[in-house]
Each structure stands twice: as C-alpha cells, then as structure tokens.
C-alpha cells in the first residue's frame, strides 16, 4: 500500500465518520479556544465540590476548636496544626544536618587514624539521634507493607481454594468467622510472646517491635481479602466453567485463565479493605509494641503533655488519613491497570 492510499480512502468516503474528522482537525490545528474553555469549566466543576467541602470542614473545625479548652490548653485549629506541621518538617531537616555533620566528623577522624596507622581498625558507628516525624512515617509505611504482603500471600490462595471447593469452604469458614472480629488489641499480647519466643538471634535482621506490629497487622487485614476472594471465585460465570471443561484445561491453567481474571474485581475489593484495615490496626499496634512509627509518635506526644502536643497529635491524625487515602487510590489505580474490564466504573 502506497502513501496516497489512506488519503484516497478518506476522499472516496470509505472512511468518513464525524469522530475521525474531528480528531483529524484537532491533530492539525490543535484545540480551539472554545474547547479549551470547556475543558477548564469541566475541571472547575470537578474540583468545586471537593474544594467547597474542605473549606466548610476547616471552618467548622476552627469554630469547634475555639470553644474547646483542655488540660493542655486550647484545642488546635487548622492554623495551629499547620504551624506544628512546619515545625516538624524543620526538625527533620535539622536532624538530617546533624546526621551529616556526625558522619563527616567520623570520616575525618577515621581518615586521620588511618593516616597515622594504615593497619588500624576503624569503626563505623550509626548516628545515635532520634527518629524524626518523617522517619516515623516511613517506618509505619514499611511496617504496613510487610503485614499487608504477608496477609495477601495467605489470603488469596486460601480464598481461591475455598471458592473452588465447597468442602474446603465448609472446613475453613468457621475459623474465618471466629477470628475475623477479633480486635488487634487481643492479638498483640499473643503475637508479642510468640515473636519473643521464636525470634531469638544475636544479630537480628528485624527489630522485635517491628515484627510484632507487622504480624498483628497481617492477622487483622487477612480476612477481608479471604472473604472477597471466596465470593469472587464462587460467582464465576457458569458458561466460563463449561468452556473450561470442554477445553479440558488443567487446574493451573484454569485458575490462571478463568478463575483469577473473573474474580479480580472482588479480589481487589478485598485488598483495598484489607489495606485500610491494616493501616488502622497499625497505629494501635505501634502504640503498644513501641514500634517507632506514627503510633509511637502519638503515644509519646500524649505522654509528653506539652502545649504543642495536641497540635502535633492532630498533625499525625491528618497524616494518617491522607496516607490512607493515597494508599486506597494507589490500589484503585493498580486495579484499573490489571482488570480486564477497562470500562468498569471503579471508586
């Protein structure tokens, strides 16, 4: 086919749809001012309601906070919380500067020692400074990722097995329904004792407080994924099952090509619920296990009892909510990417 054939098809009317014509005009001359204005109006309408809701929330928050006086002083409003967030960021930067100076002095001291004695043994000491607010956020994210990963590795295969086998479902369902409503505060002492008994090492790879928090998160965010995976697998279209039998698909191929793609929407619903549950559970687990994350930060500020403690706790509360929202959006984006139904409305 030569280069003149596509244009001849358009001229002859073989391909002459309004949509293609409009698209070609856009590619030739760009978007018109009217189209840009319409796009701006649509964007403004999309952002108007969320922006209005946030403004109303901030206004109500300020009014309520100004009328609450606690033993530590005035309940923090939006402006106080903003100032405390800036203070926490400033403290993080100052701590990083101190850390850089510490390692610089250590390197200079070791270099001087090696210059005097090339065979000398030098030691690299870790910075002894305290964890900053940003460090504690990273620790919490790392911990919840560990617990969520462990729970997912168990929940999805278990859910698929129970969804495919009624006998397996009847055997496992009582266990699921028994442990699903158990509070993380009930699991935490048991997990703490098990980790202390089994995880014994002179040079541990993970801190015991981290493992305690992570496994507590895993135990609590296991069940939403299990339940939703079971429902998704059990509700596969009967026609797909009949086709797989006609084709005589092996069990691994059947699970890969029929079961998982059909159950993906509900599996991801379970994963999103599990991640939200795990993020909520993590804060309580870190408070009690003293894992250096956001939960420990809130507990330490509560115990500190200074005039800025309430503002810092409120910063942590908002941070927890924003991170939870971002994690849910990331899971939703991943679902849109891997789901076969690209036209489905996902929220």
N, C-alpha and C positions, 0 to 999 in steps of 0.2 A: 504494500500500500504506500503510495507516494504522499508527500506532504500536502498536496492540494485536495486529497480525497475528503478529509474531515470538513473543510470549508464548503466543499461541494454538497456534502450531505445536509449541512445547515441551510444552504441556499435552495436546495431542492425541496426542502420541507420534510425530509425523512426524520430529522431531529429538530423539533421546533416547539419546545414546551416553554411556557412563560417563566417557570422556575429557572431553567437553564439560561434563558435570555437575560433575566435579572442578574443572575450570578455572573454572566459574562460582562455585563455593564459595570458591575461592582469591581471586577478584576481589571477592567480597562481604565475606568476613571476614578476608582476609589468610592468612598461613601459620600453621599451628598450631605449638605448641612442639615437638611430635614431629617435624614436618617440618623445623623449624629445626635441631633436634638432629641429625637425619640428614644435613642439608646440611653441618653443621660436622664431623661424623665423616668424611664423604666428602672434605672439604677437608683434614682432618688426615691421612687415609690417602694422599692425593695428594702432600702435602708431606713425609711421613715419610721415604720412601726417599731423595729428593734431600738432605734435611737430614742424614740419617744418613751418606750418602756424603761430604758436605762435612766433617762432623765427623771421620770416620775419616781423610780426606785430610789435614786440618790436624794431627791427632795424629801421623800417620806423618811428615809434613813436619817437625814440631818435633823428633821423635826423631832423624831422619836429620840435620837441620841441626846439632843439638847435638854430633854426632860428626864434623863436618867442619870442619877448620881450614885456611884458605887463606893465601896470602901477604899478603892484605889483611885477615886476621882471621877471625873466626867466620862461617861461612855463615849468612845471615839466616834466621831463623824467622818464623812468622806475626806475632809481636808486633813484631819489628824492622821488618818490611815495613809494618805498619800505621802505625808511628811515622813512617817515611820518607814514606808517602803523605800523612799530615797535614802534614809539613814542606813537601812540595812544594805543597800547597794554600795553606799560609801564605805561601810565597814568591810564589806567583801573586798573592795579594791585596796583598802589599806592593809588588810591581812595578806593579800597577794603580794603587795610591795614588800612587806616584812619577810614573807617567804623567799622572795627573790634575793633580798639582801642576806638572809641567813645562808642560802646555798652559795651565794657569791663569796661570803666570808669563809665558808667551809672549803670551797675550792681553792681560794688563795692560801689558806692555812695548809692544806694538803700539798699544794704545789711547792710551798716553801719547805715543807718537811721532806718531800722527795728530792728537792734540790740539794738539801744538806746530806741526805742519806738515800740514794736511789733504791736501796733494798728495804726501806722502811715500810711497815704495814700501815695502810691508811684505812680509815673507817668513814663510811658514808652514813650519816645519821639523818633520819627523817625529821622533817620540820615538826616541832612539838606544839605548834599553835593550834588554837581551837578551830573547829569546823564553822564556816560561815553559813549564812542563810542559804546562799546559792549551793554550797556544798551539801547541805541537808536536803535540798530539793532533788539534787542529783542522786543522793543515797536512796531517797524514797522511790524515785522512778526506777532505779536499778532493782530495788527490793520487790516492787510490784511486778516488774517484768519477769523476775525469777519465779515468783509464785504463780503468775499467770501462765508462764510457759510450762511449768510442772503440771498444773491443773489441766491445761489443754492436751498435753501428751497422754494423760489418763482419760480425760472426759470424752474426747472424740472417738477413739477406738471402742471404749465401753458403750457409748451411745449407739454406735453403728452395730455392735454385736447384739445389743438388746433390741434395737429396731428391727433387725433381720430375724431374730429368733424369739418367738413368744415364750419359750421355756426359759431362756436367759433373762428375759424381761421379768417374768414372774419370780425368778430367783433373786434378782437384784433389786427390784422395785421396793420391797420392804426396807432394805438397807438405805436406799436413796431417801425415802420418805421419813425415815427415822433421823438421819443425820443432817438432812437439808436445813431444818430450822435451828440447829444448834448455834449458839452465839459464839463469836470469836473469843470472847472473854472466858468461855468454858473450855475452848480448845487450848488456849495459851498455856496454862499450867502444865497440861499433859505434854504438849509439844516441847516445852522448856525442859522437862525432866527427861524426855526421850533423847533430845539433842545432847543434853549434858552427859547422858549415859553412853551414847553410841559414838558421838563425835569427840574422840579423845586423840589429840595429836600435840607433839611438842612444837611443831611448826604448822599451825592450821592455815589452810588456804582461805577459809572464810571465818569471819567472826561468829561466835555462837549467837549473839543477839541478832545478827543478820539472818542466820538460818532459822532461828525461832520465828522471826517476823515473816520470812518468806514462806515457810511451810504452813503457818497459820493462815496466811493469805490463800495459799493453794487449797487448803481444806475447805475454806469458805466460798471460794469462787469456782469450785469444781461443779457444783450441782446445776446451775442454770444451763451450762453447756451440755451436760449429760442429758437433762430433760428435753431440751430443744432438739438435740441431735436425734434422740429416740423418736420424737414426734415427726421430725423431718424425714427420717428413713422409713418409718412406718406408713407415711402418707404418700409414698411414691405411686405415680400413676400406674394403674393395673396394666395398661397397654404396653408400657415400657417393660414391665416384668414379663409379659407374654412374649414380647420380641426377644428378650434375652434368653428365654427358654427355647425359642425356635432356633436362634443362632447358636445355642449350646455354649454360651460364654462360660469360661472358667470363673471360679469365685473371685480371684483377684481382679480379673478384667471386669466382671460385673460390678464390683464395688467401685472401681476406678471410673468406669464409663457411664454407669447408670445411677448408682446409689449416691455417691458424693455430689455430682452435678445437680441431681434432683433435690438433695437435702441442703444445698449450700445456703439458701436464704434463711432457713431456720437455724442452721449451724451458726451462722454469723449473728443472728439474733441472740443466741445463747452466749456467744463470745463477747458481744457488747455488754450484755447483762453481767457476765462474769467479771469483765474488766472493771465495770463500775462498782460491783460488789467488792472486788479485791482492793480497789483504791480506797473505799470507805473503811474496810476492815483494817487496812494497813495503818491508818492513823492511830486506832486504838491499840493495835499490836505494838507499834513503836513506843507508845506511851509506857506500856507495861514492861516491854522487853528492853527498854532503854537503847533501842537501835538508833543511831544518830541520824534521824530523818526529821520530817516535819512534825510527826507525832511527839518526838522528844523535844523539839523546839517549843511546841505549845505547852508541854508539861513544865519545861524549865522556866518559861516566861510566867506561867501561873504560879510556880513556886517562888519566883523572884519577887513578885509583888511590887515592882517599881511603878512610878507614874506612867511610864511608857509601855508597860506590859500589855495592857488592854489593846492599845493600838497595834502592837506587834502581833498579838494573837489574832486580831481581826485581819491583818495582812496575810497571815498564814491561812485563815479561813477562806479568804478570797482567792488566794493562790491555789488552794486545794480544789475549789470549784472551777477555776479557769483551766487548770491542768486536766481535771476530769472531763470537761467539755472538749478540750483539744484531743484527748485520747479517744473519746467517742467519735469525733469527726474523722480521726485517722482510721479507725476501724471501719467506719462507713465508707470512706474513700477506698479502702482495701476491698471491701465487699463489692463495690461498684466495678472494681477492676477485674476481679476473679469471677464474678457472677456471669452466667451465660445469658441472662435476660437483661440486656442493656436498656430496655425500655421501662423496666420496673421503677416505680416511684419509691425511693428509699429515704427515710427520715430518721 
